Amino acid sequence: MSRTVSDFISQGMNVIFASGAVAGKAAKSATSTIPIVCLTGDLVKAGLVKSLASPGGNLTGISILTAEASAKRLELLIQIVPTLERAAVFYNFDDLTASLSVEPTKAAAAKMQVRLQVIGVHGQSDFPSALAAAVNANVQAIALTSNPLFDIAGQQIAELALQNKLATVSFADSFPEVGGLLSYGPSIFAEYHHAAHFAARIIRGAKPADLPVEHTTIYKLGINLKTARALNLKVPEMLLASADTVIE
């Protein structure tokens, strides 16, 4: 990661965009002068900015506050899988903000009397073994934490899960489009577009230290009915009616 950032810096970039805490940390470690716009779970808890109101330094961006959404994703799974007793939550070992998703999911699981298997991965090559560990733990579903890795590898995860008859839920709105069962979270495309506005303001002369960190407030629900049918699951009509996107 740092080698890639160094390559960007050597090309004389005016602004760096970092998706996720891992990329944000790598960018910040590589330069203290080039402005950085970062999109991640919590920029403060990741140690990327001093505060939301006054970021300080050369980095600002958008915080996707993941705690409530992480618990909500498990609740949505239970609505479609009412017999859910065991679930797995996947997180990125290298994500400094992973606990912001994992801990609320664990709390929600305890409240709903669901046994939770927490499984960490480093990259896409770990997914087959992670799915195998989930299957060995007799889980019925997998919840993915908010991390770019799980967006990039959405189709791979969806296919592996479907092969093993496991329900899935992700933060990424693209997930149902590539075969995942459920998604609940912000529009990733919209947030990238929002981040571009930060970059534009910086290019026009604004300093990252003076641009308060903003946070996502709109979350959307996506459902893939084809995947639900393949898993012999029935989506409640009330849930279906509240969905922003339905893949037939």
C-alpha positions in Angstrom: 0.0 0.0 0.0 2.7 2.5 1.0 4.6 1.8 -2.2 1.5 2.6 -4.2 1.1 5.9 -2.3 4.7 6.8 -2.9 4.2 6.2 -6.6 1.3 8.7 -6.6 3.4 11.2 -4.7 6.2 10.9 -7.2 3.8 11.8 -10.0 3.0 15.2 -8.4 -0.6 14.6 -7.3 -2.5 17.6 -6.0 -4.9 15.5 -3.8 -5.0 11.9 -2.7 -8.3 10.1 -2.1 -8.2 7.2 0.3 -11.1 4.7 0.7 -11.0 3.1 4.1 -8.8 3.4 7.2 -6.1 1.2 5.8 -5.6 3.4 2.8 -6.0 6.6 4.8 -3.3 5.5 7.3 -0.9 4.6 4.4 -1.5 7.9 2.7 -1.0 9.9 5.9 2.2 8.0 6.7 3.5 8.7 3.3 3.0 12.5 3.2 2.3 15.3 5.6 1.9 17.9 2.8 -0.3 16.6 0.0 -4.0 17.0 0.9 -5.8 13.7 1.6 -9.6 13.1 1.4 -10.6 9.9 3.3 -13.8 7.9 3.4 -14.0 5.5 6.3 -15.9 4.4 9.4 -14.6 6.9 11.9 -11.7 9.2 11.1 -11.2 10.2 14.7 -11.1 6.7 16.2 -8.8 5.6 13.3 -6.4 8.3 14.4 -6.6 10.1 11.1 -7.9 13.5 12.4 -7.8 15.3 15.7 -11.6 16.0 15.7 -14.5 16.2 13.4 -14.8 19.9 13.6 -11.1 20.6 13.3 -9.3 17.8 11.5 -5.8 19.4 11.7 -3.0 18.3 9.4 -3.4 17.4 5.8 -6.4 15.0 6.0 -10.2 15.4 6.1 -13.1 13.5 4.6 -16.3 11.6 5.4 -17.1 9.3 8.3 -19.5 6.5 7.7 -20.8 6.0 11.3 -21.2 2.3 11.3 -22.3 1.2 14.8 -26.1 1.5 14.4 -26.0 0.2 10.8 -24.0 -2.8 11.8 -26.6 -3.9 14.4 -29.4 -3.1 11.9 -27.8 -5.4 9.3 -28.1 -8.4 11.8 -31.7 -7.4 12.5 -32.5 -7.5 8.8 -30.9 -10.9 8.5 -33.2 -12.2 11.2 -36.2 -10.9 9.5 -35.4 -13.0 6.5 -33.9 -15.9 8.4 -36.2 -16.1 11.5 -34.6 -19.4 12.6 -31.1 -17.7 12.7 -29.1 -19.2 15.6 -25.5 -18.9 14.4 -23.9 -16.2 12.3 -20.4 -15.1 11.3 -19.1 -11.6 11.0 -16.2 -11.0 8.7 -13.8 -8.1 9.3 -10.5 -6.9 7.8 -7.5 -7.6 10.2 -5.8 -4.5 8.9 -8.8 -2.1 9.4 -8.2 0.2 12.4 -11.9 0.9 12.7 -13.1 -2.7 12.4 -14.2 -2.8 16.0 -16.8 -0.1 15.2 -18.7 -2.7 13.2 -17.7 -5.8 15.1 -18.7 -4.7 18.6 -22.2 -3.5 17.8 -22.8 -6.7 15.8 -21.7 -8.7 18.8 -24.0 -6.7 21.1 -26.9 -7.1 18.7 -26.2 -10.9 18.4 -26.2 -11.3 22.2 -29.5 -9.4 22.5 -31.1 -11.5 19.8 -29.6 -14.8 21.2 -27.6 -15.4 18.1 -24.2 -17.1 18.5 -21.6 -15.1 16.6 -18.4 -16.4 15.0 -15.9 -13.5 14.4 -13.6 -14.2 11.5 -10.8 -11.9 10.3 -9.2 -11.8 6.8 -6.3 -9.9 5.3 -7.3 -10.1 1.6 -9.3 -11.8 -1.1 -7.2 -14.9 -1.0 -8.4 -15.5 2.6 -12.1 -15.8 1.7 -12.2 -19.5 0.8 -10.7 -20.4 4.1 -12.9 -17.9 5.9 -16.0 -19.4 4.3 -14.7 -22.9 5.3 -14.3 -21.7 8.9 -17.9 -20.3 8.9 -19.3 -23.6 7.5 -17.3 -25.5 10.2 -18.9 -23.3 12.8 -22.4 -24.3 11.4 -23.4 -20.7 10.8 -26.5 -19.9 8.8 -25.5 -16.4 7.7 -22.6 -14.0 7.2 -22.5 -10.3 8.0 -19.7 -8.2 6.4 -18.3 -5.2 8.2 -17.9 -1.8 6.6 -14.6 -2.1 4.7 -13.7 -1.5 1.0 -12.3 -5.0 0.8 -15.8 -6.5 1.2 -17.1 -4.1 -1.5 -14.4 -5.0 -4.0 -14.8 -8.7 -3.3 -18.6 -8.7 -3.1 -19.2 -11.1 -6.0 -16.6 -13.6 -4.8 -18.1 -13.6 -1.3 -21.7 -13.8 -2.6 -20.8 -16.8 -4.8 -19.0 -18.7 -2.1 -21.8 -18.0 0.4 -24.5 -19.2 -2.1 -22.5 -22.4 -2.8 -22.6 -23.1 0.9 -26.3 -22.1 1.3 -25.4 -19.1 3.6 -27.4 -15.9 3.7 -25.4 -12.7 3.5 -25.6 -9.0 4.3 -23.2 -6.2 3.5 -22.9 -2.4 3.9 -22.2 -2.1 0.2 -25.2 -1.1 -2.0 -23.6 -3.0 -4.9 -23.8 -6.3 -3.0 -27.3 -7.5 -4.1 -26.4 -6.6 -7.7 -23.6 -9.2 -7.6 -25.6 -11.9 -5.9 -25.5 -11.0 -2.2 -28.8 -11.4 -0.3 -29.0 -8.1 1.5 -27.3 -4.7 1.8 -27.9 -1.9 4.3 -25.7 1.2 4.2 -24.9 4.4 2.4 -24.7 4.7 -1.4 -21.0 4.1 -2.0 -21.2 5.9 -5.4 -22.9 8.9 -3.7 -20.2 9.0 -1.0 -17.4 8.9 -3.6 -19.2 11.7 -5.4 -19.4 13.6 -2.1 -15.7 13.1 -1.5 -15.0 14.6 -5.0 -16.5 17.8 -3.7 -13.9 17.9 -0.9 -11.2 17.4 -3.5 -12.6 20.2 -5.6 -12.6 22.6 -2.7 -9.0 21.7 -1.9 -7.9 22.2 -5.4 -9.6 25.7 -5.3 -7.5 26.6 -2.3 -9.2 25.2 0.8 -7.0 23.5 3.4 -7.9 20.0 4.8 -7.3 21.3 8.3 -10.1 23.8 7.9 -12.6 21.5 6.3 -14.8 19.8 9.0 -15.3 16.0 8.6 -18.8 15.2 7.4 -20.8 12.0 8.1 -23.3 9.9 6.2 -26.9 10.3 7.3 -28.9 8.4 4.6 -28.9 4.6 4.5 -30.5 2.3 1.9 -31.8 -1.2 1.9 -31.2 -3.6 -1.0 -32.6 -7.1 -1.5 -31.8 -9.8 -4.1 -34.9 -11.9 -4.5 -33.2 -14.4 -6.8 -30.7 -15.2 -4.1 -33.5 -15.4 -1.5 -35.3 -18.0 -3.7 -32.0 -20.0 -4.2 -31.7 -20.1 -0.4 -35.4 -21.1 0.1 -36.0 -17.9 2.0 -39.1 -15.8 1.9 -38.7 -12.0 2.2 -41.4 -10.5 4.4 -43.7 -8.2 2.4 -43.2 -5.3 4.8 -39.4 -5.6 4.4 -39.7 -5.8 0.6 -41.9 -2.7 0.5 -39.3 -0.7 2.5 -36.4 -1.7 0.2 -34.8 1.0 -2.0 -33.5 -1.6 -4.5 -34.9 -5.0 -5.3 -33.1 -7.4 -7.7 -35.5 -9.8 -9.3 
